[in-house]
């Protein structure tokens, strides 16, 4: 075994060991210490911190996540940091509830049990696990396909944590998707996979007051479906508004299930939004972009200050929604994002 070093996190007073050739974030995950993170690949800046003492090396990262000025001021990305000595690190963002909800990352084998068409380009992937996986509603795992290329992609669970021996995922297909293209043919029942996780900070917070706002687009339905059903199962009595953006009616799914949820839960409201309704004269629902509709409802209902917002979907949707929430006085501490970024070979249509 190689050398190990100690990482000390301030101001939370957490210490853990990091092994040789292991990033600080990987070491934290392995030992069940949940730190702010996003892409885990040096692209998003969610794990940005300040190194106050110690020697490190940074693996390749995007300057959009960590620019030259920040690097010159000893800012680092935990997902890219290799330790060459004991380290003292000041967290720029930390969440006491996140730390209290820490779950050690595990690697588990599983078997595909089904692939179901939901729309022309969205599939539901179902996997049976060899052993249970603990996770919180809204989190995700890395799925690795068999074979020499060991292709790995990150997907959010659509099922609730109570179903720990099977996982379901709502996945959007991309024309050039090395992983998603396999949903129509190669990923058949019986295919063996490797699951690693859980990851993610956009999980359902419990015992809170005020309304819950869910905002999704495309496969962003997956973690929100888990959060919604986990909320219902919890018995908490809070108004829930679910805004889902799609291009046309052909991109909508689960409408019957959502109508059933609304009929059984008077505090639940589902608001589908079509950005390309065009000449669809039969569409009587909201038109435009989902962030615009969210803003209009926040203003009309006066929900701004006392809400929890969970937003999951493509990066442009999240980036457009952020200023809308700020302008409506939604507290940053009560907004939780899961920004989906396609792999380089998976360019959105």
C-alpha positions as CSV (number, residue, x, y, z in Angstrom):
1,X,0.0,0.0,0.0
2,X,1.2,3.5,-0.8
3,X,1.6,6.4,1.6
4,X,-1.4,8.0,3.2
5,X,-1.9,11.6,4.3
6,X,-4.4,13.3,6.6
7,X,-6.8,15.9,5.4
8,X,-8.2,18.4,7.9
9,X,-11.4,20.3,6.8
10,X,-12.1,23.7,8.4
11,X,-14.3,25.0,9.9
12,X,-16.2,21.7,10.4
13,X,-13.3,19.9,12.2
14,X,-13.5,16.8,10.0
15,X,-10.4,14.7,9.5
16,X,-9.9,11.7,7.1
17,X,-7.1,9.9,5.3
18,X,-6.3,10.1,1.6
19,X,-4.3,7.4,-0.1
20,X,-1.7,7.8,-2.8
21,X,-3.2,8.5,-6.3
22,X,-6.6,9.0,-4.7
23,X,-8.3,12.4,-5.0
24,X,-9.4,14.1,-1.8
25,X,-13.0,13.9,-2.9
26,X,-12.7,10.1,-3.6
27,X,-11.2,9.6,-0.2
28,X,-14.1,11.5,1.4
29,X,-16.7,9.4,-0.4
30,X,-15.0,6.2,0.5
31,X,-15.1,7.0,4.2
32,X,-18.7,8.3,4.1
33,X,-18.0,12.0,4.3
34,X,-20.4,13.9,2.1
35,X,-18.8,17.1,0.7
36,X,-20.3,19.5,-1.8
37,X,-19.7,18.1,-5.3
38,X,-21.2,18.0,-8.8
39,X,-19.6,16.5,-11.9
40,X,-16.6,14.9,-10.1
41,X,-14.5,15.7,-13.2
42,X,-13.2,19.2,-12.7
43,X,-15.9,20.9,-14.8
44,X,-18.4,22.5,-12.4
45,X,-16.6,24.1,-9.4
46,X,-19.1,22.7,-6.9
47,X,-16.2,21.3,-4.8
48,X,-14.0,24.4,-4.9
49,X,-12.1,25.1,-1.6
50,X,-9.0,26.9,-0.4
51,X,-5.8,25.0,0.5
52,X,-4.3,26.6,3.6
53,X,-1.4,24.2,4.2
54,X,0.1,21.2,2.4
55,X,1.5,20.0,-0.9
56,X,-0.7,18.9,-3.7
57,X,-1.0,18.2,-7.4
58,X,-4.1,19.0,-9.4
59,X,-5.3,16.6,-12.1
60,X,-6.5,18.2,-15.4
61,X,-9.5,20.5,-14.9
62,X,-11.5,23.2,-16.7
63,X,-10.5,26.8,-16.2
64,X,-14.2,27.6,-16.2
65,X,-14.3,25.7,-12.9
66,X,-11.1,27.1,-11.5
67,X,-9.5,30.1,-13.2
68,X,-5.9,31.3,-13.0
69,X,-6.6,34.0,-10.5
70,X,-8.3,31.6,-8.1
71,X,-5.6,29.1,-8.5
72,X,-3.0,31.8,-7.7
73,X,-5.0,32.4,-4.5
74,X,-4.7,28.7,-3.5
75,X,-8.2,27.7,-4.5
76,X,-8.4,24.0,-5.5
77,X,-11.0,21.5,-6.7
78,X,-11.3,18.5,-4.3
79,X,-12.2,16.2,-7.2
80,X,-8.9,17.0,-8.9
81,X,-6.6,17.2,-5.8
82,X,-3.9,14.6,-5.1
83,X,-2.2,14.9,-1.6
84,X,1.6,14.8,-1.3
85,X,1.5,15.7,2.4
86,X,-1.0,16.3,5.2
87,X,-3.5,19.0,4.1
88,X,-5.5,21.8,5.7
89,X,-8.4,22.8,3.6
90,X,-11.0,25.6,4.2
91,X,-14.4,24.7,2.8
92,X,-16.1,27.6,0.9
93,X,-19.4,25.8,1.0
94,X,-20.6,23.2,3.4
95,X,-23.9,21.9,4.6
96,X,-24.3,20.5,8.1
97,X,-27.3,18.4,7.0
98,X,-25.3,17.1,4.1
99,X,-22.5,16.0,6.4
100,X,-25.0,14.4,8.8
101,X,-26.5,12.4,5.8
102,X,-23.2,10.9,4.8
103,X,-23.3,7.5,3.2
104,X,-20.1,5.6,2.3
105,X,-19.8,5.0,-1.4
106,X,-20.1,1.4,-2.4
107,X,-19.5,-0.6,-5.6
108,X,-22.2,-3.2,-6.3
109,X,-22.9,-5.6,-9.2
110,X,-26.3,-5.6,-10.7
111,X,-28.4,-7.1,-13.6
112,X,-30.6,-5.3,-16.1
113,X,-34.2,-6.4,-15.6
114,X,-35.9,-4.1,-18.1
115,X,-35.8,-1.2,-20.5
116,X,-39.1,0.6,-21.1
117,X,-39.9,3.3,-23.7
118,X,-41.4,6.4,-22.1
119,X,-41.1,8.7,-25.1
120,X,-39.4,8.7,-28.5
121,X,-36.1,9.4,-26.8
122,X,-36.5,8.7,-23.1
123,X,-36.2,5.2,-21.6
124,X,-36.6,3.8,-18.1
125,X,-33.8,1.4,-17.2
126,X,-34.4,-1.0,-14.3
127,X,-31.6,-2.9,-12.5
128,X,-31.7,-5.5,-9.8
129,X,-28.8,-5.3,-7.4
130,X,-26.8,-8.2,-5.8
131,X,-27.0,-6.4,-2.5
132,X,-28.9,-3.4,-1.1
133,X,-27.7,0.2,-1.8
134,X,-28.5,2.9,0.7
135,X,-29.2,6.3,-0.8
136,X,-31.3,9.4,-0.4
137,X,-34.1,10.5,-2.8
138,X,-32.5,12.6,-5.5
139,X,-29.0,11.1,-5.5
140,X,-27.2,9.4,-8.3
141,X,-24.8,6.6,-9.1
142,X,-22.1,5.8,-11.7
143,X,-23.1,2.9,-13.9
144,X,-20.3,1.0,-15.7
145,X,-21.0,-1.2,-18.7
146,X,-19.1,-4.5,-19.1
147,X,-16.4,-4.9,-21.7
148,X,-13.0,-3.7,-22.4
149,X,-14.0,0.0,-22.8
150,X,-15.5,0.1,-19.2
151,X,-17.9,2.8,-20.2
152,X,-19.1,4.8,-17.2
153,X,-22.0,7.3,-16.9
154,X,-23.8,9.0,-14.0
155,X,-27.6,8.7,-13.6
156,X,-30.0,9.7,-10.9
157,X,-32.3,7.1,-9.3
158,X,-36.0,7.4,-10.1
159,X,-37.1,5.0,-7.4
160,X,-37.3,5.7,-3.6
161,X,-34.7,4.8,-1.0
162,X,-37.1,2.2,0.3
163,X,-36.4,0.1,-2.8
164,X,-32.8,-0.5,-2.0
165,X,-32.3,-3.8,-3.9
166,X,-33.4,-2.5,-7.2
167,X,-32.8,0.8,-9.0
168,X,-34.7,2.6,-11.8
169,X,-33.4,5.4,-14.0
170,X,-35.1,7.7,-16.4
171,X,-32.5,8.3,-19.2
172,X,-32.6,10.5,-22.3
173,X,-31.1,9.1,-25.5
174,X,-28.7,11.2,-27.5
175,X,-28.0,10.5,-31.2
176,X,-24.3,10.0,-30.5
177,X,-24.5,8.7,-27.0
178,X,-22.1,5.9,-26.4
179,X,-24.1,4.8,-23.3
180,X,-27.6,6.0,-24.1
181,X,-27.6,4.5,-27.6
182,X,-27.3,1.1,-26.0
183,X,-30.7,1.4,-24.4
184,X,-32.3,0.2,-27.7
185,X,-30.6,-3.1,-28.2
186,X,-27.5,-3.9,-26.3
187,X,-28.8,-3.3,-22.7
188,X,-31.1,-6.2,-22.5
189,X,-32.5,-8.1,-19.5
190,X,-29.7,-10.2,-18.0
191,X,-26.9,-7.7,-18.9
192,X,-24.5,-7.4,-15.9
193,X,-23.5,-3.9,-14.8
194,X,-21.4,-2.3,-12.0
195,X,-23.0,0.4,-9.8
196,X,-20.9,2.9,-7.7
197,X,-22.5,5.4,-5.3
198,X,-24.4,7.1,-4.0
199,X,-23.4,10.6,-5.0
200,X,-25.1,14.0,-5.1
201,X,-26.2,16.8,-2.8
202,X,-29.6,17.4,-4.4
203,X,-31.5,15.0,-2.1
204,X,-34.8,15.6,-0.3
205,X,-34.5,17.6,2.9
206,X,-36.7,16.4,5.7
207,X,-38.8,18.2,8.4
208,X,-38.9,21.6,6.7
209,X,-41.6,24.2,6.4
210,X,-43.1,25.9,3.4
211,X,-43.7,24.7,-0.1
212,X,-41.6,22.3,-2.2
213,X,-40.8,23.5,-5.8
214,X,-39.7,20.8,-8.2
215,X,-38.3,21.9,-11.6
216,X,-37.2,19.5,-14.2
217,X,-36.7,19.0,-17.9
218,X,-35.9,15.9,-20.0
219,X,-34.4,13.1,-17.8
220,X,-34.5,15.6,-14.9
221,X,-37.7,13.8,-14.2
222,X,-35.7,10.9,-12.7
223,X,-34.4,12.4,-9.4
224,X,-37.6,14.5,-9.0
225,X,-39.7,11.4,-9.4
226,X,-37.8,9.9,-6.5
227,X,-38.0,13.0,-4.4
228,X,-41.8,13.4,-5.0
229,X,-42.6,9.8,-4.0
230,X,-40.3,9.9,-1.0
231,X,-42.0,13.1,0.1
232,X,-45.4,11.5,-0.2
233,X,-44.3,8.4,1.6
234,X,-42.9,10.5,4.5
235,X,-46.4,11.9,5.3
236,X,-45.1,15.5,5.5
237,X,-47.9,18.0,4.8
238,X,-46.4,20.6,2.4
239,X,-47.6,22.1,-0.8
240,X,-45.7,20.7,-3.8
241,X,-45.5,22.4,-7.2
242,X,-43.9,20.3,-9.9
243,X,-42.9,22.3,-13.1
244,X,-41.7,20.1,-16.0
245,X,-40.4,21.6,-19.2
246,X,-40.6,19.8,-22.6
247,X,-40.6,20.7,-26.2
248,X,-43.9,19.2,-27.4
249,X,-46.6,16.9,-26.1
250,X,-44.7,14.0,-27.5
251,X,-42.0,14.7,-24.9
252,X,-44.3,14.4,-22.0
253,X,-44.9,11.1,-20.1
254,X,-46.3,9.8,-16.8
255,X,-49.2,12.2,-17.2
256,X,-51.7,9.6,-16.0
257,X,-49.6,8.8,-12.9
258,X,-49.2,12.5,-12.1
259,X,-52.9,13.1,-12.4
260,X,-53.5,10.2,-10.0
261,X,-51.0,11.7,-7.5
262,X,-52.8,15.0,-7.8
263,X,-56.2,13.4,-7.2
264,X,-54.9,11.7,-4.1
265,X,-52.9,14.6,-2.8
266,X,-54.7,18.0,-2.8
267,X,-51.5,19.8,-2.0
268,X,-49.8,18.6,-5.2
269,X,-49.9,20.6,-8.4
270,X,-48.2,19.5,-11.7
271,X,-47.5,22.2,-14.3
272,X,-46.2,20.9,-17.7
273,X,-44.6,23.6,-19.9
274,X,-44.1,23.3,-23.6
275,X,-41.4,25.4,-25.3
276,X,-42.4,24.4,-28.8
277,X,-46.2,24.0,-28.7
278,X,-46.4,25.9,-32.0
279,X,-49.7,25.4,-33.7
280,X,-50.9,22.7,-31.2
281,X,-54.3,24.2,-30.8
282,X,-55.3,21.4,-28.4
283,X,-52.7,22.3,-25.9
284,X,-54.3,24.3,-23.1
285,X,-51.3,24.3,-20.7
286,X,-48.4,26.6,-20.1
287,X,-46.2,27.6,-23.1
288,X,-42.7,29.0,-23.1
289,X,-39.6,28.1,-21.1
290,X,-40.0,26.4,-17.7
291,X,-38.0,29.0,-15.8
292,X,-40.3,31.8,-17.0
293,X,-43.4,29.9,-15.8
294,X,-41.7,29.1,-12.4
295,X,-41.1,32.8,-12.0
296,X,-44.7,33.8,-12.8
297,X,-46.1,31.3,-10.4
298,X,-43.7,32.3,-7.6
299,X,-44.8,35.9,-8.0
300,X,-48.5,35.1,-8.2
301,X,-48.5,32.7,-5.3
302,X,-46.1,34.7,-3.2
303,X,-43.9,31.7,-2.4
304,X,-40.5,33.2,-2.7
305,X,-39.0,33.2,0.8
306,X,-40.4,30.0,2.4
307,X,-39.7,27.3,-0.2
308,X,-37.3,24.5,-0.9
309,X,-36.4,24.2,-4.6
310,X,-35.1,21.1,-6.3
311,X,-34.1,21.7,-9.9
312,X,-32.8,18.9,-12.1
313,X,-32.1,19.0,-15.8
314,X,-29.9,20.4,-18.6
315,X,-27.4,23.0,-17.7
316,X,-29.1,25.8,-19.7
317,X,-32.3,25.3,-17.8
318,X,-30.5,25.5,-14.4
319,X,-28.6,28.6,-15.5
320,X,-31.8,30.3,-16.6
321,X,-33.6,29.4,-13.5
322,X,-31.0,30.6,-11.0
323,X,-31.6,34.4,-11.5
324,X,-35.3,33.8,-11.5
325,X,-35.1,32.3,-8.0
326,X,-32.8,35.1,-6.8
327,X,-35.3,37.8,-8.0
328,X,-38.1,36.0,-6.2
329,X,-36.2,36.0,-2.9
330,X,-35.6,32.2,-2.8
331,X,-32.8,31.6,-0.3
332,X,-29.7,30.1,-1.8
333,X,-29.5,27.7,1.2
334,X,-32.8,26.3,0.2
335,X,-32.1,25.7,-3.5
336,X,-30.7,22.4,-4.6
337,X,-29.5,21.8,-8.2
338,X,-28.6,18.7,-10.2
339,X,-27.1,20.0,-13.4
340,X,-27.0,17.4,-16.1
341,X,-23.9,17.7,-18.4
342,X,-23.7,15.2,-21.3
343,X,-20.4,13.4,-21.8
344,X,-18.3,14.9,-24.7
345,X,-19.6,12.2,-27.1
346,X,-23.2,12.7,-26.1
347,X,-24.2,15.9,-27.7
348,X,-27.9,16.9,-27.0
349,X,-30.2,17.0,-30.0
